[in-house]
Amino acid sequence: MYLTNYDPFGADYRRRNRWGAAALPVDGVRRENDVLLRFDVPGIDPESIEITVEKNVLTVSARRGEQHAENDRFFVRERTMGTVTRRVYLSDQLDPDAVQASYANGVLEVTVPVAERARPRKVEIRKELVA
């Protein structure tokens, strides 16, 4: 297994808003040489996104600021505001030192390569001469 939702810090990684939607939904895709994580972050300035890796825990935090004038009164409010955080535990089969990220159209893509030691390799058979 390459990823798990286990959160060693005890935080609620599946934090939900009032309507039951995941606060920072993610899809994980295992590809040949890496794992691709896609986080939905619509309406979030990419400058407010922070990605860290510590002890095989990848943490993504994003902030959506309030967007209203002082005298505005909401009659419906469904969009999550403030900071949301999602933690994903990376197995030892992944290389946390080579994580890369990109952002386009409200989707944050984080790529975590499979560690070289975990990739399939061919083992050469030595041929010994019998005397």
Order of alpha helices (4+ residues) and beta strands (2+ residues): beta-beta-beta-beta-beta-beta-beta-beta
